[in-house]
Amino acid sequence: MAERRVNVGWAEGLHARPASIFVRAATAAGVPVTIAKIDGTPVNAASMLAVLGLGAGGGEEIVLASDVEGADIALDRLAKLVSEGLEELPETV
């Protein structure tokens, strides 16, 4: 399983608008991805309710993971989005 550990770059954490940006990007990634707090239960990264339910705050470390072969590029892009608190999914890593 591939995974990336990153700190949430949005000051407000994964709430409301940042969660929406992240969920859209996770859905567009084309591979199943989970998101979890450290030592927490992974949830579907493409589910707005699940992501909001994490309650991940700004600066908090999260884990993005996928067990699909070839998910590394998608995980790198999502990790960059989250860690830098970007407004949209980067075209390249």
C-alpha positions in Angstrom: 0.0 0.0 0.0 1.3 3.4 -1.0 0.9 6.2 1.5 1.9 9.8 2.1 2.0 11.6 5.5 1.5 15.3 5.3 0.5 18.2 7.5 -2.6 20.1 6.6 -1.6 23.4 5.0 -4.9 25.2 5.3 -5.0 27.3 8.5 -8.7 26.3 9.1 -7.9 22.6 8.5 -10.0 20.3 6.4 -13.3 22.1 7.0 -15.9 23.6 4.6 -14.1 25.1 1.5 -10.7 23.3 1.9 -12.5 19.9 2.4 -14.6 20.6 -0.7 -11.4 21.3 -2.7 -9.7 18.2 -1.4 -12.8 15.9 -2.0 -13.1 17.2 -5.6 -9.4 16.5 -6.2 -9.6 13.0 -4.6 -12.6 12.2 -6.8 -10.8 13.4 -9.9 -7.7 11.3 -9.0 -9.2 8.3 -10.6 -8.0 5.8 -7.9 -9.5 5.0 -4.6 -7.8 7.0 -1.8 -8.3 7.0 1.9 -7.5 9.7 4.4 -6.9 9.4 8.1 -5.5 11.1 11.2 -2.4 9.5 12.6 -3.5 6.2 14.3 -7.1 6.9 13.2 -9.5 4.9 11.0 -9.1 5.6 7.3 -12.1 7.0 5.5 -13.0 7.5 1.8 -11.2 10.6 0.6 -13.9 11.2 -2.0 -16.6 11.5 0.6 -17.3 15.1 1.9 -19.0 13.8 5.0 -16.2 11.4 5.8 -13.5 14.1 5.3 -15.4 16.7 7.4 -15.9 14.0 10.1 -12.1 13.6 10.5 -12.0 17.1 12.0 -8.4 17.5 10.8 -7.1 20.9 11.9 -4.5 23.2 10.3 -1.0 21.8 10.8 -2.2 18.4 11.8 -0.6 15.3 10.2 -2.8 13.1 8.1 -2.2 9.9 6.1 -3.3 9.6 2.4 -3.2 6.0 1.2 -4.2 3.7 -1.7 -3.7 0.1 -2.4 -4.1 0.4 -6.2 -1.0 -0.1 -8.3 0.1 3.2 -9.9 -1.5 5.4 -7.2 1.8 7.1 -6.4 1.2 10.0 -8.8 -2.3 10.6 -7.5 -1.0 10.5 -3.9 1.8 12.9 -4.7 -0.6 15.4 -6.2 -3.1 15.1 -3.3 -0.3 15.4 -0.8 1.0 18.6 -2.5 -2.6 20.0 -2.5 -3.1 19.4 1.2 0.4 20.3 2.5 0.5 23.6 0.6 -3.2 24.5 1.2 -3.7 25.1 -2.6 -6.9 26.2 -4.2 -6.9 23.5 -6.8 -5.2 20.3 -7.8 -1.8 20.9 -9.3 -1.4 19.8 -12.9 2.1 18.3 -12.1 3.9 17.5 -8.9 
